Amino acid sequence: MFNLPSPTPTVVWVANRDEPLHDSSGILTISEDSNLVMLNGQKEIIWSSSISNSMKNSTAQLLDTGNLVLKDSSNGRVLWESFQYPTDSLLQLMKMGTDKRTNTTTLLNSWGSPDDPSVGSFSAGIQHRYIPQFLIWKNSSPYWRGGPWNKQIYIGLPEMNSFYLYGIDLVIDNAGTAYQTYSDPNQSRILYYSLNSTGSYQEKVWDQSKKDWVVTWANPRTECDFYAKCGTYGSCNPMNSPICSCIQGFKPKNDGEWKKGDWSGGCIRSTALDCERNKTDIEKDKQDGFLKLQTMGVPDFVISVPSAKKDCESDCLSNCSCTAYSYYRGIGCMHWNRSLVDIQEYSRDGAASLFIRLAYSELAANDKKDIPVAAIATTVSIGSITVILCGYLFWKLLAKHRERKRKNEALLREASPKFYQEGMSKDDINQVKIEDITLYRFDMLANATDSFHPASKLGQGGFGPVYKGQLPDGQEIAVKRLSQSSGQGLQEFMNEVVVISRLQHRNLVRLLGCCTERGEKMLIYDFMPNRSLDAYLFGSHQEKFLDWSKRAIIIEGTGRGLLYLHRDSRLRIIHRDLKASNILLDEYLNPKISDFGMARIFGGNQDQASTIRVVGTYGYMAPEYAMYGRFSEKSDVYSFGVLILEIVSGRKNSSFYDDEDELTLLAYAWKLWNENNIIKLIDPKIFDSSFEKQMVRCGHIGLLCVQEYAEDRPNVSTVLSMLTSDIAELPTPKQPAFTGGHASPQQVSSKSQGSVNADTITILEPR
């Protein structure tokens, strides 16, 4: 066996788990046929690496990854490795799955007990039928299921929306091989996964302060996590009592057992499907329909169907064997052609919408259920009392909010009187609720940042410094402090307060509030521990942590944040300064769009605007904006396209300035496209043949976004559909803008929390 490095040895691999040594006389050595063997006190072989090809010399080595390897001494070729024969633990870079080329399956197998390393009752691994999923088995029967893989997460685990960025990945090739692995981007911690003797699959992180392992995630967690807890057509919700219920249109198969809490028999249809019955002429037009269930863990035995989203329902309806369907991004259309089993309802967003097939009569009956007269009378009485009470409370709250708005607006007006006269229009200001902005006290921020000590500084921009702080409740914050000597940032300060104080999206940085005391102008944000994207892409020591899987997630997350600004938020926002240094990364490397000091609000029917005050960054500004001051959603798309090309290539748009052979990154990408060699654009540090098509596709999409004329560029919604392959065939890009001159050499400081940016410009007069 060997252990993870810790004061208390933690066993993660055992060679002879079913052939224990009964004393301390065992020997690990290399035999005459070059196999790694373990001998007991009588020099008998109790375990061997069992390499059949004999050779003259071999050597054994324990790598830093925890992999024990046996190598051919003559050429260094690996002959055998412990990573191919795991016990109960999954370490970084270890592969767990099915290899159809070698007809081998790699599973984790639990210990018999905490003190007995022999093979126990539980195993865990990847089940690869139509769509791969992660399962735990107990004595070869399903015990727990993580749901299908959507190329980023297991959709039966809604918490993986943040969890998967720990580096978990599922690799699938055309030969049918599928394996799960992980690579933790945070190299300062020790993390691994294990399957314990009770069937719990756990993530464990070493806590240096406690000198012990801390379980940070585990499954199963509730009764509903156990496989098929409620039988066929039964839905499980741990928040309900009882936890099991039959889906609408179904009833318990055995009512007596169901009432006793034995739900294993499941449910059966109350009414047979119309497609299964001989219908009368009156009933012929009454087809089956679908009942929509939201935030569900999808059933087992899913079938992947090559149907478009709009055809997924009709294709299921045309097949009488199809009992349900669902459509999930990254997977596509899913059908079920048998009884539904292992259904769970979640209390949070993130899971799938499941459409259950029901007879027409069941759906119609549900729409026409009578409401008892007594219930109506009670409802009216309660409603009347509620209206009166709510009216009184609303009046009180309205008065309180008006007073708060008056005080806050007075403070902001006092802080920046010129802004209210010369800055954004009154309509822009009135579109947000000023009273909802939190005003922080100067003393609180001074204490949080150790009196703005230089050691707390995260970065410096033209506006002034940014500091890391910690509030009394332990919350970490970033404080953006406008320098009193700076001529920049006054309007940007007010603009940011107005624009993003009411915007909330997982891919936008969150403004917590501001401070205007003592002549200060400070903005307070959530702290982003991984700082900004440019430090990872263009830095000298961090690019190795940003592999392609993470870059693809950052591209898509940034696109979703941009889509929210353009279309989904109650304010239509044009960012105008989207770039790598304005993409901040949280602890899981989730992207967050930041710096809204240059953003503009659009009216409901407004598609384009112009300005004589052009602000932005060299290399990211669309041509119509840089030259004529015209901006729109398409100018943000242009910036997004530049960003995509930078992420794919790992090179800054202006990084070609000193290269006489090239102009800009856009010109370089366009040249490669015309040479049918766009693959050369991919950053060689992250190139992986299994992701080659996705990388090339992203380069193609980047070129579509940076086309010279705004009308040729796709909108963000279309870009996201291209990224997720909902749009399979991509159009041919036209020539990008700015491919006829060298990149700009200006070097100016960044505005991000902790990065250095080269090309920010404050004002340009358009021609």
C-alpha angles and dihedrals in degrees: 000000000000133000142220112250107266137119089258108049112243113202113220102162135030123185102193099033093148096037104054124192112238096204141020096265097097120126130202110207145140115263128221091265088056095253122139105243140177119217130196126220091281091055091250119147109245096167136017138178085231099214106174099197107083122215139173102251138010135172133206123220135179107217126211088251090064092253115139107210135187112209137191102246093212098060107006093244114157110242099177136001134189091226087074091056106043123177117200100322135077113206130189114293092009112134121225116185148062127313109194092185091064094025090232132137123203114206137167112240121199125231118259089242136340089277100035117073094190116118109286134200098277133073132176133198149111121308109203114194116126094328121016117244136175116247141178116210129200112206089340094307121111111266104167133003131202095198130239121323115246095192091270110038143005100259092214087068108064090178089067088079083091100013098063092066088075082089103270111154137171115212119202127179134190092259090067097257115143127177137165122224138158139209116191111222090205102079093180094074136060115231133167142156128237140179109222129208093265094056098259115142106210141186110217127194124189111243107205093194092055095035088224144092117270120205104226098174135012142169143236092042107157135031088258091062091069111099117268092351091164099035125230117347090001119127122211125210117172090203093062131077112247093027095214128069135163116251113252109279092033135087134197114284090218110023094190095054091043092056090050091057097257101128098163092104090064127196139302133208117278090207127024117243114268091233089061097052134075099248129205121237089261092056099044096096093047103094128183116270140195133258113212118224116186132210093016134157101233119241125258125262095049120178121210111226123195093229128130117243092257091052099043094091097043092047090054092046091053091056112068090200091060107101099176144356139199136181120214129178111252093022104049125200118007126189133187118210099182141043111312115247135177100026119168131183118218129208094216138060121260103072125097135275108241122202114206119201113237135172115264091245092057093052093045092048091052091054093050103045110145119238114222116246092233090054090052092051093048091047092051092050094048090044093054093051090045092052092052093047093045091048091056093046091046091053091051093047092046091054091048093048093048091054091046091049091050092052096043094046090048090054092048092045090051090049094051114013094162091058092063090052103037107015131070120349122266089248090059091052094046092055091076132052106250090188090066094062113106113228112209123207117244092230091055092052092045090054091045092055097038090253091313091299116190089240088065094053115117099181147329131240138172089272094053139269132326119219135196114230143171123219122219091262090058097256112146116226141179115226117205107200120196109223110238089218093051121103089201132077105034096110091033089056093055092040092056093046091052099040107045104024089097101032117105124178133136090241097050123079110246120239107214097186145288143257126225101167123125093013090299126138111200133162120207121208140171108276115250107208095197094050117205137350096238091064089059097042101040103019122109100234112025106057091091090069093057106073123174096270090058093043090053090051091050091051093051094042092051089049091051091050090050091048089053091053094047103039118358106049121083087244119056105226130191106198098200095190108058110156141133095271090055093055106088122195125219126212091284093045092254108160119242121188109225143175108059094175091114098038123122130207117229125207120243095265098029118114103168140020138180136215140186089216105074112190129175143083132302111253096023101062118102114239095244089054099043094046105032106016093243115141136176141144087293092061088058088047089056091054089047090053092053089049092051091052090049091050092048094046101033088225131114117241090241095044092099094064096107094041110095092197096058136045114196134339087260092054091047092050091047091051091051091048092054089048089051087238103112089137087076088067092068116105104255091214091068102029112136120172091216089063097037096110092049092049093049090046091054090051089051091050091048090056091050089055096052099050112140099243118061094220090060094057120090119239119249094260090057091046090055091049088052092049093051092044093242081129102050102182116056122205121242111265123237124224113298124235122261097027094130104067143043121274117260117267098208115131115200131160123266131248096214127110096259115351139095116239124190110202116038114144123189106199134006125176107227120226 
